[in-house]
Amino acid sequence: MKKIISISLFFFVSIVLSQENKISKSDLVGYWAIDRFHPGADNETKIYKRCTFNQKGTVIQFKSNGLFNLKENRGTIKRCGNENRRWRPKNISGTFSWDSNLKKVKLKSNTDGLPTSWNLIWVGRNSFAVKKT
C-alpha cells in the first residue's frame, strides 16, 4: 500500500512540475538590471534580475504601453581635484513586441548597436537570461 501511494505521489509531483508556466507581457513590465554575465567562446549569456529604478549599472525598463528605456550608468570615472567626473549615461528608447509562443522580445530603436531580437530563457519569476549567439 505504501509503495502504491509513493508511486502515485511521485507521478503527481512530476506532472505538476513538468508543466511550463506561461509568461505574459505583463510579467515583463518593470525594471531589469544585469545580474550576471557569462562569456563564452561561441555565445554569451546575460542574466537580468528585477530591480528598482535607481539601480546602478545597465537598467532596462519595459513599460505596459510597449515602450522600453535602456539606461547605462557607468558611475564615476576619475577624480580631478574636488570634482568627480562621470561618464555620460547612455539612454536608448524605442518600442518592443512580445511573442509568447517563441518567448522572444523584438526591440525597435533608431540607435545603432542594439540587438533587434532577444531570445529569453526564464530562470525564475524575477529573472530571465538573454542568450546571444
C-alpha positions in Angstrom: 0.0 0.0 0.0 2.8 2.4 0.9 4.5 1.6 -2.4 1.4 2.5 -4.4 0.9 5.8 -2.5 4.5 6.8 -3.0 4.5 5.9 -6.7 1.2 7.8 -7.3 2.6 10.8 -5.3 5.8 10.7 -7.5 3.7 10.7 -10.7 1.5 13.6 -9.4 4.6 15.7 -8.5 6.3 15.0 -11.8 3.2 16.0 -13.7 2.8 19.3 -11.7 6.4 20.2 -12.0 6.7 19.4 -15.7 4.0 21.9 -16.7 5.5 25.0 -18.1 4.3 28.4 -16.8 3.0 30.8 -19.3 4.8 34.1 -19.2 2.9 37.1 -20.5 3.8 40.6 -21.5 2.7 41.9 -18.1 5.3 39.7 -16.4 8.0 41.5 -18.4 6.9 45.0 -17.4 9.2 46.7 -14.9 12.8 47.5 -14.3 15.5 44.9 -15.0 19.3 45.1 -14.3 22.1 42.9 -15.4 22.8 40.4 -12.5 25.4 38.2 -14.1 27.3 37.9 -17.3 28.6 34.6 -18.6 31.1 35.0 -21.6 31.6 32.0 -23.8 33.7 31.1 -26.9 30.7 31.0 -29.3 27.9 32.5 -27.2 27.4 34.8 -24.2 24.6 34.9 -21.7 23.4 37.9 -19.7 21.1 37.3 -16.7 18.7 40.1 -15.9 17.1 40.4 -12.5 14.1 42.6 -11.4 15.2 45.7 -9.6 14.3 49.3 -8.6 14.8 52.2 -10.9 17.7 53.7 -9.0 19.9 50.6 -9.6 23.5 51.3 -10.8 24.7 49.8 -14.0 22.7 49.0 -17.1 18.9 49.0 -16.4 16.2 48.3 -18.9 12.6 49.3 -18.3 9.7 47.7 -20.2 6.5 49.7 -20.0 3.0 48.4 -20.3 2.3 50.6 -23.4 5.0 48.8 -25.5 7.9 51.2 -24.9 11.3 50.5 -23.4 14.1 52.6 -22.0 17.7 51.3 -21.6 19.9 53.4 -19.3 23.6 52.7 -18.9 25.2 54.4 -15.9 28.9 53.6 -15.6 29.4 55.6 -12.3 32.4 57.8 -11.5 35.4 57.5 -13.8 38.1 59.6 -12.1 38.6 62.3 -9.6 40.0 65.7 -10.7 40.7 67.9 -7.7 37.4 68.2 -5.8 35.2 67.2 -8.7 34.1 63.7 -9.7 33.9 63.3 -13.5 31.3 60.9 -14.7 30.6 59.2 -18.0 27.6 60.5 -19.8 24.8 58.0 -19.3 23.7 56.2 -22.4 19.9 56.3 -22.9 18.2 54.3 -25.6 14.5 54.2 -26.1 12.1 52.5 -28.5 9.3 50.0 -28.8 9.2 46.3 -28.1 6.9 43.5 -29.0 6.5 40.2 -27.1 5.9 36.9 -28.8 4.7 34.5 -26.2 4.9 31.3 -28.4 8.5 31.8 -29.3 9.5 33.6 -26.0 11.1 36.3 -27.9 11.2 40.1 -27.4 11.8 42.2 -30.5 13.2 45.7 -29.9 12.9 48.5 -32.3 15.0 51.6 -31.9 16.7 54.3 -34.0 20.0 53.8 -32.2 22.7 51.5 -33.7 24.4 48.8 -31.7 21.2 47.5 -30.1 20.2 43.9 -30.8 16.9 43.7 -32.6 15.6 40.5 -31.1 16.3 38.8 -27.8 15.7 35.1 -27.1 14.5 34.9 -23.5 15.1 32.0 -21.1 13.0 32.5 -17.9 15.2 31.5 -15.0 12.5 32.4 -12.4 9.6 34.7 -11.9 12.0 37.6 -11.2 14.9 36.8 -13.6 15.5 35.9 -17.2 18.5 35.2 -19.4 19.3 36.6 -22.8 21.4 34.3 -25.0 23.5 36.0 -27.6 25.0 33.8 -30.4 
